[in-house]
């Protein structure tokens, strides 16, 4: 499964080199370019509408900010990661794949105030087993990137866990869609730096200037805790997730309704996201140039932005099938307004 290979790459925002190399390998023989930001843009020329499909190559991670005299590494987050999912986790650092662990003061050494306080980033260090600063500097530098050390594992009823599902699920779907025959003038953008401000997609969309765009994402799933029904966002085994609105974009209503109709006609499992939290590259693509009609098709992921994000393979396949159906429908689609 190509997705599993993607999940083994390290690609925190600004350091997408491994994922970019994999995408370039998988698109050999196609018309493509790497722009100044590092986005990969693939073009399948056609005579129909100019359409863009997009997913981001980057994932959340860490960047080393200081090496202490005793050899521990201080770090900052790249993208949104809660401190509660960091302590005690294994990490990999930089191109040399240096192994480390995120350490916190043992409970035996904490005062009562520390035990009840919310864990802060300054309470944590990365330990690479260096005896002092010089030993650490021989292996790691300030500015090096890091990710959780997490391998893809299949478990349960068709589930897959790993870090980085957001948004390597989307990248895998794009590569699948590029195999389809279409009359569309089709572009696929594998974008960078989504997790730190939707940056790469802004440049890619400005270059392509599409009439319509469909963004493929990994989205929040919160179906395992005692959460009110209207706050569950999405559910595993519920199918592809469609976004009506979030903090970054409002879906084009005609495009959104067309995708819903296709899902129902073709019996492709789908669900509508129930909150308007978060944002995707649709936000920057929608507002690029003179404006772009956008829609988002996502794969629900539990424990997103953690080392153990979990997806359901049937939801992933539903998102891919719905994407294929939408591209086919767009070939002859006429906008009402």
C-alpha positions in Angstrom: 0.0 0.0 0.0 1.6 3.3 -1.2 0.1 5.1 1.8 2.2 3.0 4.2 5.3 4.1 2.4 4.2 7.7 2.6 3.6 7.4 6.3 7.3 6.4 6.8 8.6 9.6 5.3 9.4 12.6 7.6 7.8 15.8 6.2 7.1 18.5 8.9 6.2 21.9 7.4 9.2 23.4 5.6 11.0 20.0 5.4 8.9 18.1 2.9 11.9 16.8 0.9 11.2 13.0 1.5 7.5 13.3 0.5 8.4 15.4 -2.5 10.9 12.8 -3.7 8.2 10.1 -3.4 5.6 12.1 -5.3 8.1 12.9 -8.0 9.0 9.2 -8.3 5.3 8.2 -8.6 4.6 10.8 -11.2 7.5 10.0 -13.6 6.6 10.5 -17.2 3.9 13.1 -16.4 4.1 16.9 -17.0 5.1 18.4 -13.7 7.1 21.0 -11.9 8.4 22.0 -8.5 7.8 25.7 -7.8 9.7 28.1 -5.7 7.9 27.1 -2.5 8.5 23.4 -3.0 5.0 22.5 -4.2 4.8 19.7 -6.8 2.3 20.6 -9.5 1.3 17.8 -12.0 -0.6 18.6 -15.2 -2.7 16.2 -17.3 -3.6 18.4 -20.3 -7.2 18.3 -21.6 -9.8 20.4 -23.4 -12.3 20.6 -20.6 -12.6 22.8 -17.5 -9.4 23.7 -15.7 -9.7 21.8 -12.5 -7.3 21.4 -9.5 -7.1 18.6 -7.0 -4.9 19.3 -4.0 -3.5 17.8 -0.9 -0.7 18.9 1.4 2.6 16.9 1.8 3.5 18.4 5.2 2.7 17.1 8.7 3.0 18.6 12.2 6.3 18.1 13.9 9.1 19.8 15.9 12.1 22.0 15.4 15.2 22.0 17.7 15.6 25.5 19.3 18.4 24.9 21.8 20.9 22.4 23.0 21.5 22.6 26.8 24.8 22.2 28.5 23.8 18.8 29.7 23.0 17.6 26.2 19.2 17.8 26.1 17.3 19.4 23.3 14.8 22.1 23.7 12.2 22.4 20.9 9.3 24.2 19.4 6.2 22.7 17.7 5.7 23.0 13.9 1.9 23.2 13.6 -0.6 22.4 16.2 0.4 19.6 18.7 -1.0 19.4 22.2 1.7 18.9 24.9 -0.5 16.1 26.4 0.4 13.8 23.5 4.2 14.5 23.7 5.6 13.2 27.0 7.2 9.8 26.8 7.0 9.6 23.0 9.8 8.5 20.7 11.0 10.9 18.0 13.3 10.9 15.0 15.5 14.0 14.3 16.7 15.3 10.9 18.1 13.7 7.8 20.3 11.3 9.8 17.2 9.9 11.6 18.7 10.4 15.1 16.6 8.6 17.7 15.3 10.3 20.8 12.6 10.4 23.4 10.5 13.3 24.8 11.2 13.4 28.5 9.4 15.0 31.4 10.3 15.1 35.1 9.3 11.8 36.8 6.2 12.0 39.0 8.3 11.0 42.0 10.2 14.3 41.7 7.2 16.6 41.1 5.6 18.7 43.8 1.9 18.6 44.3 1.5 21.8 42.3 3.4 20.4 39.3 1.3 17.2 39.3 -2.0 19.1 39.0 -0.7 21.8 36.5 -1.2 21.6 32.8 2.0 20.3 31.1 3.9 23.1 29.3 6.3 22.8 26.3 9.0 24.2 28.6 8.5 21.2 30.9 9.7 18.8 28.1 13.1 18.0 26.5 14.2 15.6 23.8 16.8 13.2 25.1 19.1 11.6 22.5 21.4 10.0 25.1 24.2 12.6 24.8 26.4 13.0 27.9 26.9 16.8 27.3 26.4 19.7 24.9 29.4 18.8 22.7 28.2 15.2 22.3 24.7 16.4 21.3 26.1 19.0 18.9 28.1 16.3 17.1 24.8 14.7 16.1 22.1 17.4 16.1 22.0 21.1 15.3 19.6 23.9 16.2 17.1 24.2 13.4 16.9 20.5 12.8 13.4 19.1 12.3 11.9 16.2 14.1 8.7 14.0 14.0 7.2 11.4 16.2 8.7 7.9 15.6 5.6 6.0 14.6 5.2 3.2 12.1 2.0 2.4 10.3 0.1 -0.5 11.9 -3.1 -2.1 10.8 -5.4 -3.2 13.7 -9.0 -3.8 14.6 -11.7 -3.9 11.9 -10.0 -2.3 8.9 -8.2 0.4 10.9 -4.7 1.9 10.3 -2.7 3.9 12.9 0.3 6.1 12.4 1.4 9.8 12.6 1.0 11.9 9.6 -2.3 10.6 8.3 -3.1 14.3 7.9 -2.5 14.7 5.0 -0.7 11.8 3.5 -4.1 10.2 3.0 -4.9 13.1 0.7 -1.6 12.7 -1.2 -2.2 9.0 -1.8 -5.7 9.8 -3.2 -4.3 12.4 -5.6 -1.8 9.9 -7.0 -4.8 7.5 -7.5 -6.9 10.1 -9.2 -4.0 11.0 -11.6 -4.4 7.5 -13.0 -7.9 8.2 -14.2 -8.7 9.2 -17.8 -10.4 12.6 -17.9 -11.3 15.3 -20.4 -10.6 17.9 -17.8 -7.5 20.1 -18.0 -6.4 18.6 -14.7 -3.8 19.8 -12.3 -2.8 18.1 -9.1 -0.9 20.2 -6.4 1.0 18.4 -3.6 1.5 21.5 -1.4 3.8 22.5 1.4 3.4 24.3 4.7 -0.3 23.8 5.1 0.1 23.2 8.9 1.6 26.6 9.5 -0.8 28.8 7.6 -2.0 27.3 4.2 1.1 28.8 2.6 2.1 26.6 -0.3 -1.5 26.2 -1.7 -1.8 30.0 -2.1 1.2 29.9 -4.5 0.1 26.8 -6.4 -3.5 28.1 -7.0 -2.1 31.5 -8.2 0.0 29.6 -10.7 -2.7 27.2 -12.0 -5.7 29.6 -11.9 -8.3 26.8 -11.8 -12.1 27.1 -12.4 -12.8 24.6 -9.6 -10.7 22.8 -7.0 -11.3 19.8 -4.8 -9.1 19.5 -1.7 -8.4 16.1 -0.2 -7.7 16.0 3.5 -7.4 14.1 6.7 -9.9 15.6 9.2 -10.8 15.4 12.9 -12.8 12.4 14.2 -14.0 12.5 17.8 -16.3 9.5 18.1 -14.8 7.6 21.0 -15.3 10.0 23.9 -18.6 11.0 25.7 -19.1 13.9 23.3 -22.5 15.4 22.4 -23.8 14.1 19.1 -23.6 17.5 17.4 -19.9 17.8 18.4 -18.6 14.5 17.2 -17.5 16.1 13.9 -17.0 12.8 12.0 -17.1 9.1 12.7 -14.9 6.2 11.6 -16.7 3.7 9.3 -19.0 6.6 8.3 -17.5 7.2 4.9 -15.9 10.2 3.2 -16.4 13.5 5.1 -17.7 16.6 3.3 -17.1 20.1 4.6 -19.9 22.7 4.2 -17.9 25.4 6.0 -14.9 25.8 8.3 -12.9 28.8 9.7 -11.0 29.1 6.4 -13.6 28.6 3.7 -17.2 28.1 2.7 -17.7 25.3 0.1 -19.1 26.4 -3.2 -22.8 25.3 -2.8 -23.2 23.9 -6.3 -20.0 21.9 -6.1 -20.9 20.7 -2.6 -24.4 19.6 -3.6 -23.1 17.9 -6.7 -20.7 15.8 -4.7 -23.5 14.9 -2.2 -25.8 13.8 -5.0 -23.0 11.7 -6.6 -22.4 9.9 -3.2 -26.1 9.1 -2.9 -26.5 8.0 -6.5 -23.4 5.8 -6.5 -24.0 4.5 -3.0 -20.6 5.8 -1.8 -20.6 6.2 2.0 -20.3 9.8 3.1 -21.0 12.1 6.1 -21.1 15.8 6.6 -18.7 17.4 9.1 -20.7 18.7 12.1 -18.5 21.6 13.2 -16.9 24.6 11.6 -13.6 24.4 13.4 -10.2 24.3 11.7 -9.3 25.0 8.2 -7.7 23.5 5.1 -5.9 24.6 1.9 -9.4 25.4 0.5 -9.2 28.7 2.4 -6.2 30.0 0.4 -7.2 28.3 -2.9 -10.7 29.8 -2.7 -9.4 33.3 -2.3 -6.6 33.1 -4.9 -6.7 35.2 -8.1 -10.3 36.1 -9.0 -11.7 33.4 -6.7 -12.0 29.6 -7.1 -15.0 27.3 -6.5 -13.8 24.8 -3.9 -15.0 21.7 -2.0 -13.3 19.4 0.5 -13.4 15.6 0.7 -11.7 14.2 3.8 -10.8 11.0 5.5 -11.8 11.0 9.2 -8.9 10.5 11.5 -9.0 9.9 15.3 -6.3 11.5 17.5 -5.2 13.7 14.7 -1.8 15.5 15.1 -0.6 12.8 17.4 1.8 9.8 17.0 -1.2 7.4 16.9 -3.7 9.0 14.5 -6.2 6.4 13.3 -8.2 6.0 10.1 -10.6 3.5 8.7 -9.5 2.1 5.3 -13.1 2.0 4.0 -13.5 5.7 4.6 -10.2 6.3 2.8 -11.4 4.3 -0.2 -14.8 6.1 -0.1 -13.0 9.5 -0.4 -11.0 8.3 -3.3 -14.1 6.9 -5.2 -16.0 10.0 -4.5 -13.1 12.1 -5.9 -13.1 10.0 -9.1 -16.9 10.4 -9.5 -16.6 14.2 -9.0 -13.9 14.6 -11.6 -16.0 12.6 -14.1 -19.1 14.7 -13.4 -17.1 18.0 -13.8 -16.2 17.1 -17.4 -19.7 18.2 -18.5 -20.8 20.3 -15.5 -22.5 23.6 -16.2 -22.7 26.1 -13.3 -26.1 27.6 -12.5 -24.5 30.9 -11.6 
